Amino acid sequence: MDPQYFIEDGVHRAVAARENGLRMIPAVLFVDGQPPRTLMAQLKDLHSPKSVISRSDPRRKYGALESAMGTVQGRARIPPISLQPLGASGQKKSIPLAQVRIQS
């Protein structure tokens, strides 16, 4: 079984990647006592603290983010998401990324 990860920052980016049919996303993994490590995370291994994200939240500009994730050039401008190993101390309850819903 592949390692499972908790999305510390970047749920909207991960959902936009999922909606564009991507299988992987750039990420930085933070593990206590170790230096941060850059990796390509498989979306199927990600867990979100949010069960719903909003398409209409003006602070997140989800529509523009989803459009940007649809092109190689757009993806190159999107910062990596931040991850922790799933089950690390102090994490909120989470659900698999595949179950995160998009609300209008």
Biopython code that builds the backbone (N, CA, C, O; Angstrom):
import numpy as np
from Bio.PDB.StructureBuilder import StructureBuilder

atoms = [
    (1, "MET", "N", (0.843, -1.194, 0.000)),
    (1, "MET", "CA", (0.000, 0.000, 0.000)),
    (1, "MET", "C", (0.880, 1.246, 0.000)),
    (1, "MET", "O", (1.875, 1.318, 0.721)),
    (2, "ASP", "N", (0.501, 2.217, -0.813)),
    (2, "ASP", "CA", (1.250, 3.467, -0.888)),
    (2, "ASP", "C", (1.055, 4.279, 0.392)),
    (2, "ASP", "O", (0.028, 4.144, 1.058)),
    (3, "PRO", "N", (2.038, 5.128, 0.745)),
    (3, "PRO", "CA", (1.859, 6.018, 1.896)),
    (3, "PRO", "C", (0.652, 6.929, 1.666)),
    (3, "PRO", "O", (0.357, 7.303, 0.531)),
    (4, "GLN", "N", (-0.030, 7.275, 2.730)),
    (4, "GLN", "CA", (-1.185, 8.158, 2.668)),
    (4, "GLN", "C", (-0.787, 9.490, 3.303)),
    (4, "GLN", "O", (-0.017, 9.530, 4.262)),
    (5, "TYR", "N", (-1.330, 10.585, 2.747)),
    (5, "TYR", "CA", (-0.934, 11.910, 3.200)),
    (5, "TYR", "C", (-2.145, 12.770, 3.546)),
    (5, "TYR", "O", (-3.221, 12.628, 2.966)),
    (6, "PHE", "N", (-1.938, 13.664, 4.508)),
    (6, "PHE", "CA", (-2.919, 14.660, 4.932)),
    (6, "PHE", "C", (-2.548, 15.984, 4.272)),
    (6, "PHE", "O", (-1.393, 16.406, 4.339)),
    (7, "ILE", "N", (-3.507, 16.636, 3.641)),
    (7, "ILE", "CA", (-3.239, 17.931, 2.992)),
    (7, "ILE", "C", (-3.269, 19.023, 4.054)),
    (7, "ILE", "O", (-4.325, 19.365, 4.586)),
    (8, "GLU", "N", (-2.111, 19.552, 4.346)),
    (8, "GLU", "CA", (-1.963, 20.641, 5.317)),
    (8, "GLU", "C", (-2.393, 21.967, 4.679)),
    (8, "GLU", "O", (-3.047, 22.790, 5.318)),
    (9, "ASP", "N", (-2.020, 22.160, 3.425)),
    (9, "ASP", "CA", (-2.365, 23.372, 2.689)),
    (9, "ASP", "C", (-2.448, 23.011, 1.211)),
    (9, "ASP", "O", (-1.512, 22.440, 0.652)),
    (10, "GLY", "N", (-3.581, 23.347, 0.577)),
    (10, "GLY", "CA", (-3.682, 23.104, -0.855)),
    (10, "GLY", "C", (-4.847, 22.230, -1.284)),
    (10, "GLY", "O", (-4.800, 21.628, -2.356)),
    (11, "VAL", "N", (-5.893, 22.147, -0.468)),
    (11, "VAL", "CA", (-7.051, 21.325, -0.847)),
    (11, "VAL", "C", (-7.644, 21.806, -2.175)),
    (11, "VAL", "O", (-7.967, 20.985, -3.033)),
    (12, "HIS", "N", (-7.790, 23.106, -2.354)),
    (12, "HIS", "CA", (-8.361, 23.631, -3.598)),
    (12, "HIS", "C", (-7.495, 23.252, -4.802)),
    (12, "HIS", "O", (-8.018, 22.875, -5.850)),
    (13, "ARG", "N", (-6.175, 23.353, -4.653)),
    (13, "ARG", "CA", (-5.268, 22.975, -5.745)),
    (13, "ARG", "C", (-5.382, 21.486, -6.062)),
    (13, "ARG", "O", (-5.380, 21.095, -7.229)),
    (14, "ALA", "N", (-5.480, 20.663, -5.030)),
    (14, "ALA", "CA", (-5.590, 19.222, -5.239)),
    (14, "ALA", "C", (-6.920, 18.866, -5.914)),
    (14, "ALA", "O", (-6.959, 18.006, -6.794)),
    (15, "VAL", "N", (-8.000, 19.522, -5.505)),
    (15, "VAL", "CA", (-9.299, 19.264, -6.142)),
    (15, "VAL", "C", (-9.270, 19.734, -7.596)),
    (15, "VAL", "O", (-9.802, 19.051, -8.471)),
    (16, "ALA", "N", (-8.662, 20.881, -7.864)),
    (16, "ALA", "CA", (-8.561, 21.372, -9.244)),
    (16, "ALA", "C", (-7.765, 20.389, -10.100)),
    (16, "ALA", "O", (-8.104, 20.159, -11.261)),
    (17, "ALA", "N", (-6.718, 19.815, -9.534)),
    (17, "ALA", "CA", (-5.938, 18.802, -10.261)),
    (17, "ALA", "C", (-6.816, 17.581, -10.543)),
    (17, "ALA", "O", (-6.806, 17.045, -11.651)),
    (18, "ARG", "N", (-7.564, 17.155, -9.549)),
    (18, "ARG", "CA", (-8.471, 16.002, -9.715)),
    (18, "ARG", "C", (-9.485, 16.276, -10.811)),
    (18, "ARG", "O", (-9.733, 15.414, -11.654)),
    (19, "GLU", "N", (-10.072, 17.459, -10.813)),
    (19, "GLU", "CA", (-11.108, 17.800, -11.786)),
    (19, "GLU", "C", (-10.550, 17.893, -13.202)),
    (19, "GLU", "O", (-11.296, 17.776, -14.174)),
    (20, "ASN", "N", (-9.250, 18.101, -13.317)),
    (20, "ASN", "CA", (-8.602, 18.140, -14.633)),
    (20, "ASN", "C", (-8.073, 16.774, -15.048)),
    (20, "ASN", "O", (-7.398, 16.656, -16.071)),
    (21, "GLY", "N", (-8.371, 15.751, -14.271)),
    (21, "GLY", "CA", (-7.972, 14.400, -14.632)),
    (21, "GLY", "C", (-6.519, 14.067, -14.362)),
    (21, "GLY", "O", (-6.011, 13.064, -14.863)),
    (22, "LEU", "N", (-5.839, 14.893, -13.574)),
    (22, "LEU", "CA", (-4.441, 14.622, -13.250)),
    (22, "LEU", "C", (-4.366, 13.490, -12.224)),
    (22, "LEU", "O", (-5.305, 13.270, -11.458)),
    (23, "ARG", "N", (-3.275, 12.800, -12.218)),
    (23, "ARG", "CA", (-3.086, 11.713, -11.254)),
    (23, "ARG", "C", (-2.103, 12.081, -10.157)),
    (23, "ARG", "O", (-2.090, 11.465, -9.092)),
    (24, "MET", "N", (-1.269, 13.103, -10.424)),
    (24, "MET", "CA", (-0.240, 13.503, -9.464)),
    (24, "MET", "C", (-0.189, 15.019, -9.353)),
    (24, "MET", "O", (-0.632, 15.740, -10.247)),
    (25, "ILE", "N", (0.363, 15.488, -8.232)),
    (25, "ILE", "CA", (0.517, 16.923, -8.006)),
    (25, "ILE", "C", (1.824, 17.155, -7.239)),
    (25, "ILE", "O", (2.180, 16.356, -6.373)),
    (26, "PRO", "N", (2.546, 18.251, -7.555)),
    (26, "PRO", "CA", (3.764, 18.557, -6.794)),
    (26, "PRO", "C", (3.404, 18.885, -5.343)),
    (26, "PRO", "O", (2.399, 19.539, -5.066)),
    (27, "ALA", "N", (4.243, 18.419, -4.437)),
    (27, "ALA", "CA", (3.971, 18.636, -3.016)),
    (27, "ALA", "C", (5.275, 18.736, -2.235)),
    (27, "ALA", "O", (6.338, 18.304, -2.681)),
    (28, "VAL", "N", (5.144, 19.323, -1.051)),
    (28, "VAL", "CA", (6.235, 19.346, -0.086)),
    (28, "VAL", "C", (5.737, 18.580, 1.133)),
    (28, "VAL", "O", (4.702, 18.912, 1.710)),
    (29, "LEU", "N", (6.481, 17.558, 1.513)),
    (29, "LEU", "CA", (6.116, 16.714, 2.646)),
    (29, "LEU", "C", (6.863, 17.193, 3.888)),
    (29, "LEU", "O", (8.087, 17.329, 3.886)),
    (30, "PHE", "N", (6.098, 17.445, 4.946)),
    (30, "PHE", "CA", (6.655, 17.877, 6.220)),
    (30, "PHE", "C", (6.496, 16.740, 7.235)),
    (30, "PHE", "O", (5.380, 16.324, 7.548)),
    (31, "VAL", "N", (7.622, 16.250, 7.739)),
    (31, "VAL", "CA", (7.641, 15.193, 8.748)),
    (31, "VAL", "C", (8.436, 15.735, 9.924)),
    (31, "VAL", "O", (9.550, 16.228, 9.744)),
    (32, "ASP", "N", (7.875, 15.648, 11.133)),
    (32, "ASP", "CA", (8.573, 16.141, 12.329)),
    (32, "ASP", "C", (9.975, 15.562, 12.422)),
    (32, "ASP", "O", (10.177, 14.358, 12.264)),
    (33, "GLY", "N", (10.946, 16.445, 12.684)),
    (33, "GLY", "CA", (12.322, 16.013, 12.875)),
    (33, "GLY", "C", (13.095, 15.776, 11.592)),
    (33, "GLY", "O", (14.252, 15.359, 11.638)),
    (34, "GLN", "N", (12.472, 16.039, 10.436)),
    (34, "GLN", "CA", (13.146, 15.841, 9.156)),
    (34, "GLN", "C", (13.027, 17.108, 8.311)),
    (34, "GLN", "O", (12.083, 17.878, 8.486)),
    (35, "PRO", "N", (13.973, 17.332, 7.399)),
    (35, "PRO", "CA", (13.828, 18.488, 6.511)),
    (35, "PRO", "C", (12.669, 18.256, 5.534)),
    (35, "PRO", "O", (12.381, 17.110, 5.188)),
    (36, "PRO", "N", (11.999, 19.329, 5.084)),
    (36, "PRO", "CA", (10.925, 19.168, 4.096)),
    (36, "PRO", "C", (11.453, 18.477, 2.851)),
    (36, "PRO", "O", (12.605, 18.666, 2.460)),
    (37, "ARG", "N", (10.588, 17.668, 2.228)),
    (37, "ARG", "CA", (10.992, 16.902, 1.039)),
    (37, "ARG", "C", (9.979, 17.157, -0.073)),
    (37, "ARG", "O", (8.772, 17.039, 0.137)),
    (38, "THR", "N", (10.482, 17.507, -1.260)),
    (38, "THR", "CA", (9.632, 17.716, -2.430)),
    (38, "THR", "C", (9.357, 16.377, -3.095)),
    (38, "THR", "O", (10.253, 15.544, -3.231)),
    (39, "LEU", "N", (8.103, 16.176, -3.510)),
    (39, "LEU", "CA", (7.732, 14.930, -4.174)),
    (39, "LEU", "C", (6.544, 15.166, -5.095)),
    (39, "LEU", "O", (5.902, 16.216, -5.050)),
    (40, "MET", "N", (6.268, 14.187, -5.917)),
    (40, "MET", "CA", (5.047, 14.172, -6.723)),
    (40, "MET", "C", (4.089, 13.218, -6.013)),
    (40, "MET", "O", (4.332, 12.013, -5.952)),
    (41, "ALA", "N", (3.007, 13.765, -5.481)),
    (41, "ALA", "CA", (2.051, 12.960, -4.716)),
    (41, "ALA", "C", (0.926, 12.480, -5.625)),
    (41, "ALA", "O", (0.415, 13.236, -6.452)),
    (42, "GLN", "N", (0.552, 11.236, -5.465)),
    (42, "GLN", "CA", (-0.581, 10.695, -6.202)),
    (42, "GLN", "C", (-1.869, 11.165, -5.515)),
    (42, "GLN", "O", (-2.010, 11.065, -4.296)),
    (43, "LEU", "N", (-2.791, 11.673, -6.312)),
    (43, "LEU", "CA", (-4.032, 12.193, -5.748)),
    (43, "LEU", "C", (-4.791, 11.121, -4.968)),
    (43, "LEU", "O", (-5.468, 11.433, -3.988)),
    (44, "LYS", "N", (-4.684, 9.877, -5.388)),
    (44, "LYS", "CA", (-5.404, 8.792, -4.713)),
    (44, "LYS", "C", (-4.897, 8.568, -3.290)),
    (44, "LYS", "O", (-5.563, 7.899, -2.500)),
    (45, "ASP", "N", (-3.735, 9.113, -2.951)),
    (45, "ASP", "CA", (-3.142, 8.925, -1.630)),
    (45, "ASP", "C", (-3.371, 10.109, -0.696)),
    (45, "ASP", "O", (-2.851, 10.128, 0.419)),
    (46, "LEU", "N", (-4.152, 11.103, -1.148)),
    (46, "LEU", "CA", (-4.337, 12.325, -0.373)),
    (46, "LEU", "C", (-5.643, 12.320, 0.402)),
    (46, "LEU", "O", (-6.646, 11.763, -0.045)),
    (47, "HIS", "N", (-5.615, 12.951, 1.578)),
    (47, "HIS", "CA", (-6.784, 13.070, 2.449)),
    (47, "HIS", "C", (-6.943, 14.539, 2.828)),
    (47, "HIS", "O", (-5.969, 15.218, 3.152)),
    (48, "SER", "N", (-8.180, 15.018, 2.783)),
    (48, "SER", "CA", (-8.489, 16.426, 2.981)),
    (48, "SER", "C", (-9.184, 16.682, 4.314)),
    (48, "SER", "O", (-10.039, 15.900, 4.730)),
    (49, "PRO", "N", (-8.819, 17.782, 4.988)),
    (49, "PRO", "CA", (-9.561, 18.161, 6.190)),
    (49, "PRO", "C", (-10.916, 18.796, 5.837)),
    (49, "PRO", "O", (-11.757, 18.987, 6.715)),
    (50, "LYS", "N", (-11.123, 19.120, 4.562)),
    (50, "LYS", "CA", (-12.378, 19.734, 4.108)),
    (50, "LYS", "C", (-13.183, 18.716, 3.315)),
    (50, "LYS", "O", (-12.637, 18.004, 2.471)),
    (51, "SER", "N", (-14.480, 18.649, 3.586)),
    (51, "SER", "CA", (-15.337, 17.736, 2.829)),
    (51, "SER", "C", (-15.978, 18.437, 1.638)),
    (51, "SER", "O", (-16.435, 17.788, 0.697)),
    (52, "VAL", "N", (-16.010, 19.775, 1.686)),
    (52, "VAL", "CA", (-16.625, 20.577, 0.631)),
    (52, "VAL", "C", (-15.761, 21.808, 0.395)),
    (52, "VAL", "O", (-15.260, 22.415, 1.342)),
    (53, "ILE", "N", (-15.588, 22.173, -0.874)),
    (53, "ILE", "CA", (-14.974, 23.462, -1.194)),
    (53, "ILE", "C", (-15.975, 24.255, -2.014)),
    (53, "ILE", "O", (-16.872, 23.683, -2.633)),
    (54, "SER", "N", (-15.824, 25.561, -2.018)),
    (54, "SER", "CA", (-16.762, 26.430, -2.723)),
    (54, "SER", "C", (-16.182, 26.928, -4.036)),
    (54, "SER", "O", (-15.063, 27.440, -4.087)),
    (55, "ARG", "N", (-16.961, 26.767, -5.092)),
    (55, "ARG", "CA", (-16.566, 27.277, -6.400)),
    (55, "ARG", "C", (-16.686, 28.803, -6.433)),
    (55, "ARG", "O", (-16.011, 29.463, -7.222)),
    (56, "SER", "N", (-17.552, 29.364, -5.570)),
    (56, "SER", "CA", (-17.856, 30.798, -5.652)),
    (56, "SER", "C", (-17.145, 31.650, -4.601)),
    (56, "SER", "O", (-17.385, 32.856, -4.556)),
    (57, "ASP", "N", (-16.295, 31.089, -3.767)),
    (57, "ASP", "CA", (-15.588, 31.866, -2.752)),
    (57, "ASP", "C", (-14.608, 32.812, -3.453)),
    (57, "ASP", "O", (-13.654, 32.349, -4.078)),
    (58, "PRO", "N", (-14.826, 34.137, -3.359)),
    (58, "PRO", "CA", (-13.965, 35.081, -4.081)),
    (58, "PRO", "C", (-12.508, 35.067, -3.596)),
    (58, "PRO", "O", (-11.611, 35.447, -4.347)),
    (59, "ARG", "N", (-12.267, 34.646, -2.383)),
    (59, "ARG", "CA", (-10.884, 34.600, -1.870)),
    (59, "ARG", "C", (-10.087, 33.482, -2.519)),
    (59, "ARG", "O", (-8.866, 33.587, -2.635)),
    (60, "ARG", "N", (-10.746, 32.424, -2.942)),
    (60, "ARG", "CA", (-10.056, 31.249, -3.480)),
    (60, "ARG", "C", (-9.953, 31.254, -5.002)),
    (60, "ARG", "O", (-9.045, 30.639, -5.562)),
    (61, "LYS", "N", (-10.874, 31.942, -5.678)),
    (61, "LYS", "CA", (-10.871, 32.010, -7.146)),
    (61, "LYS", "C", (-10.722, 30.612, -7.749)),
    (61, "LYS", "O", (-9.860, 30.369, -8.594)),
    (62, "TYR", "N", (-11.584, 29.706, -7.293)),
    (62, "TYR", "CA", (-11.470, 28.311, -7.699)),
    (62, "TYR", "C", (-11.582, 28.123, -9.205)),
    (62, "TYR", "O", (-10.835, 27.329, -9.777)),
    (63, "GLY", "N", (-12.491, 28.831, -9.859)),
    (63, "GLY", "CA", (-12.657, 28.682, -11.307)),
    (63, "GLY", "C", (-11.363, 28.957, -12.059)),
    (63, "GLY", "O", (-10.993, 28.206, -12.961)),
    (64, "ALA", "N", (-10.676, 30.033, -11.688)),
    (64, "ALA", "CA", (-9.401, 30.377, -12.334)),
    (64, "ALA", "C", (-8.339, 29.322, -12.019)),
    (64, "ALA", "O", (-7.520, 28.981, -12.872)),
    (65, "LEU", "N", (-8.360, 28.816, -10.804)),
    (65, "LEU", "CA", (-7.406, 27.781, -10.412)),
    (65, "LEU", "C", (-7.634, 26.509, -11.222)),
    (65, "LEU", "O", (-6.680, 25.902, -11.709)),
    (66, "GLU", "N", (-8.884, 26.107, -11.366)),
    (66, "GLU", "CA", (-9.191, 24.901, -12.147)),
    (66, "GLU", "C", (-8.767, 25.081, -13.603)),
    (66, "GLU", "O", (-8.234, 24.157, -14.217)),
    (67, "SER", "N", (-9.004, 26.274, -14.154)),
    (67, "SER", "CA", (-8.575, 26.545, -15.534)),
    (67, "SER", "C", (-7.057, 26.472, -15.661)),
    (67, "SER", "O", (-6.542, 25.891, -16.616)),
    (68, "ALA", "N", (-6.341, 27.056, -14.708)),
    (68, "ALA", "CA", (-4.876, 27.049, -14.752)),
    (68, "ALA", "C", (-4.334, 25.625, -14.665)),
    (68, "ALA", "O", (-3.349, 25.293, -15.325)),
    (69, "MET", "N", (-4.966, 24.794, -13.865)),
    (69, "MET", "CA", (-4.504, 23.413, -13.728)),
    (69, "MET", "C", (-4.745, 22.600, -14.996)),
    (69, "MET", "O", (-4.248, 21.481, -15.121)),
    (70, "GLY", "N", (-5.497, 23.150, -15.923)),
    (70, "GLY", "CA", (-5.793, 22.458, -17.167)),
    (70, "GLY", "C", (-4.714, 22.578, -18.230)),
    (70, "GLY", "O", (-4.798, 21.932, -19.275)),
    (71, "THR", "N", (-3.688, 23.408, -17.971)),
    (71, "THR", "CA", (-2.609, 23.563, -18.946)),
    (71, "THR", "C", (-1.254, 23.354, -18.276)),
    (71, "THR", "O", (-1.106, 23.592, -17.077)),
    (72, "VAL", "N", (-0.284, 22.917, -19.040)),
    (72, "VAL", "CA", (1.073, 22.722, -18.513)),
    (72, "VAL", "C", (1.623, 24.047, -18.012)),
    (72, "VAL", "O", (2.232, 24.104, -16.943)),
    (73, "GLN", "N", (1.413, 25.117, -18.779)),
    (73, "GLN", "CA", (1.918, 26.431, -18.381)),
    (73, "GLN", "C", (1.254, 26.908, -17.087)),
    (73, "GLN", "O", (1.919, 27.470, -16.216)),
    (74, "GLY", "N", (-0.038, 26.687, -16.965)),
    (74, "GLY", "CA", (-0.759, 27.082, -15.756)),
    (74, "GLY", "C", (-0.290, 26.301, -14.541)),
    (74, "GLY", "O", (-0.084, 26.874, -13.472)),
    (75, "ARG", "N", (-0.121, 24.995, -14.702)),
    (75, "ARG", "CA", (0.342, 24.159, -13.585)),
    (75, "ARG", "C", (1.724, 24.580, -13.117)),
    (75, "ARG", "O", (2.028, 24.486, -11.928)),
    (76, "ALA", "N", (2.562, 25.039, -14.028)),
    (76, "ALA", "CA", (3.921, 25.454, -13.666)),
    (76, "ALA", "C", (3.911, 26.666, -12.736)),
    (76, "ALA", "O", (4.867, 26.878, -11.990)),
    (77, "ARG", "N", (2.842, 27.461, -12.772)),
    (77, "ARG", "CA", (2.746, 28.659, -11.927)),
    (77, "ARG", "C", (2.092, 28.386, -10.570)),
    (77, "ARG", "O", (2.097, 29.256, -9.699)),
    (78, "ILE", "N", (1.538, 27.202, -10.384)),
    (78, "ILE", "CA", (0.839, 26.882, -9.142)),
    (78, "ILE", "C", (1.842, 26.326, -8.127)),
    (78, "ILE", "O", (2.582, 25.392, -8.434)),
    (79, "PRO", "N", (1.867, 26.901, -6.917)),
    (79, "PRO", "CA", (2.813, 26.381, -5.923)),
    (79, "PRO", "C", (2.444, 24.964, -5.475)),
    (79, "PRO", "O", (1.277, 24.577, -5.547)),
    (80, "PRO", "N", (3.431, 24.190, -5.012)),
    (80, "PRO", "CA", (3.138, 22.836, -4.535)),
    (80, "PRO", "C", (2.232, 22.877, -3.303)),
    (80, "PRO", "O", (2.204, 23.862, -2.565)),
    (81, "ILE", "N", (1.499, 21.795, -3.100)),
    (81, "ILE", "CA", (0.683, 21.676, -1.899)),
    (81, "ILE", "C", (1.579, 21.234, -0.744)),
    (81, "ILE", "O", (2.696, 20.768, -0.971)),
    (82, "SER", "N", (1.102, 21.377, 0.484)),
    (82, "SER", "CA", (1.856, 20.968, 1.668)),
    (82, "SER", "C", (1.185, 19.744, 2.285)),
    (82, "SER", "O", (-0.030, 19.724, 2.487)),
    (83, "LEU", "N", (1.990, 18.728, 2.580)),
    (83, "LEU", "CA", (1.468, 17.469, 3.110)),
    (83, "LEU", "C", (2.143, 17.094, 4.420)),
    (83, "LEU", "O", (3.245, 17.544, 4.733)),
    (84, "GLN", "N", (1.439, 16.252, 5.175)),
    (84, "GLN", "CA", (1.974, 15.567, 6.349)),
    (84, "GLN", "C", (1.637, 14.092, 6.180)),
    (84, "GLN", "O", (0.698, 13.757, 5.458)),
    (85, "PRO", "N", (2.377, 13.213, 6.825)),
    (85, "PRO", "CA", (1.963, 11.813, 6.808)),
    (85, "PRO", "C", (0.569, 11.707, 7.456)),
    (85, "PRO", "O", (0.316, 12.350, 8.474)),
    (86, "LEU", "N", (-0.306, 10.925, 6.889)),
    (86, "LEU", "CA", (-1.642, 10.753, 7.458)),
    (86, "LEU", "C", (-1.513, 10.118, 8.837)),
    (86, "LEU", "O", (-0.797, 9.133, 9.019)),
    (87, "GLY", "N", (-2.220, 10.698, 9.804)),
    (87, "GLY", "CA", (-2.206, 10.162, 11.162)),
    (87, "GLY", "C", (-1.187, 10.819, 12.077)),
    (87, "GLY", "O", (-1.038, 10.423, 13.232)),
    (88, "ALA", "N", (-0.479, 11.833, 11.559)),
    (88, "ALA", "CA", (0.486, 12.538, 12.410)),
    (88, "ALA", "C", (-0.253, 13.250, 13.542)),
    (88, "ALA", "O", (-1.436, 13.566, 13.418)),
    (89, "SER", "N", (0.433, 13.491, 14.615)),
    (89, "SER", "CA", (-0.133, 14.112, 15.805)),
    (89, "SER", "C", (-0.786, 15.463, 15.490)),
    (89, "SER", "O", (-0.217, 16.284, 14.772)),
    (90, "GLY", "N", (-1.980, 15.678, 16.033)),
    (90, "GLY", "CA", (-2.666, 16.970, 15.926)),
    (90, "GLY", "C", (-3.459, 17.199, 14.659)),
    (90, "GLY", "O", (-3.984, 18.295, 14.465)),
    (91, "GLN", "N", (-3.568, 16.218, 13.797)),
    (91, "GLN", "CA", (-4.321, 16.408, 12.555)),
    (91, "GLN", "C", (-5.828, 16.414, 12.819)),
    (91, "GLN", "O", (-6.333, 15.750, 13.725)),
    (92, "LYS", "N", (-6.520, 17.195, 11.985)),
    (92, "LYS", "CA", (-7.980, 17.198, 12.015)),
    (92, "LYS", "C", (-8.485, 15.914, 11.371)),
    (92, "LYS", "O", (-7.730, 15.176, 10.739)),
    (93, "LYS", "N", (-9.769, 15.667, 11.545)),
    (93, "LYS", "CA", (-10.420, 14.563, 10.853)),
    (93, "LYS", "C", (-10.303, 14.827, 9.350)),
    (93, "LYS", "O", (-10.346, 15.981, 8.924)),
    (94, "SER", "N", (-10.158, 13.783, 8.549)),
    (94, "SER", "CA", (-10.011, 13.984, 7.104)),
    (94, "SER", "C", (-10.777, 12.915, 6.339)),
    (94, "SER", "O", (-11.181, 11.886, 6.881)),
    (95, "ILE", "N", (-10.959, 13.208, 5.046)),
    (95, "ILE", "CA", (-11.614, 12.265, 4.147)),
    (95, "ILE", "C", (-10.740, 12.124, 2.903)),
    (95, "ILE", "O", (-9.944, 13.016, 2.611)),
    (96, "PRO", "N", (-10.874, 11.018, 2.164)),
    (96, "PRO", "CA", (-10.116, 10.894, 0.917)),
    (96, "PRO", "C", (-10.437, 12.048, -0.042)),
    (96, "PRO", "O", (-11.583, 12.486, -0.132)),
    (97, "LEU", "N", (-9.432, 12.527, -0.745)),
    (97, "LEU", "CA", (-9.617, 13.634, -1.680)),
    (97, "LEU", "C", (-10.726, 13.340, -2.687)),
    (97, "LEU", "O", (-11.465, 14.245, -3.075)),
    (98, "ALA", "N", (-10.848, 12.096, -3.108)),
    (98, "ALA", "CA", (-11.877, 11.722, -4.085)),
    (98, "ALA", "C", (-13.282, 12.019, -3.591)),
    (98, "ALA", "O", (-14.199, 12.131, -4.405)),
    (99, "GLN", "N", (-13.483, 12.152, -2.273)),
    (99, "GLN", "CA", (-14.818, 12.394, -1.719)),
    (99, "GLN", "C", (-15.114, 13.872, -1.485)),
    (99, "GLN", "O", (-16.237, 14.218, -1.118)),
    (100, "VAL", "N", (-14.134, 14.753, -1.688)),
    (100, "VAL", "CA", (-14.370, 16.185, -1.499)),
    (100, "VAL", "C", (-15.310, 16.676, -2.592)),
    (100, "VAL", "O", (-15.079, 16.451, -3.780)),
    (101, "ARG", "N", (-16.372, 17.349, -2.168)),
    (101, "ARG", "CA", (-17.380, 17.852, -3.114)),
    (101, "ARG", "C", (-17.119, 19.325, -3.421)),
    (101, "ARG", "O", (-16.530, 20.054, -2.622)),
    (102, "ILE", "N", (-17.577, 19.742, -4.606)),
    (102, "ILE", "CA", (-17.476, 21.144, -5.005)),
    (102, "ILE", "C", (-18.874, 21.731, -4.962)),
    (102, "ILE", "O", (-19.800, 21.214, -5.586)),
    (103, "GLN", "N", (-19.014, 22.811, -4.222)),
    (103, "GLN", "CA", (-20.292, 23.475, -4.055)),
    (103, "GLN", "C", (-20.284, 24.775, -4.849)),
    (103, "GLN", "O", (-19.267, 25.466, -4.901)),
    (104, "SER", "N", (-21.409, 25.109, -5.462)),
    (104, "SER", "CA", (-21.492, 26.353, -6.262)),
    (104, "SER", "C", (-21.466, 27.600, -5.404)),
    (104, "SER", "O", (-21.528, 28.712, -5.930)),
]
sb = StructureBuilder()
sb.init_structure("model")
sb.init_model(0)
sb.init_chain("A")
sb.init_seg("    ")
for serial, (resi, resn, name, xyz) in enumerate(atoms, 1):
    if name == "N":
        sb.init_residue(resn, " ", resi, " ")
    sb.init_atom(name, np.array(xyz, "f"), 0.0, 1.0, " ", f" {name:<3s}", serial, name[0])
structure = sb.get_structure()
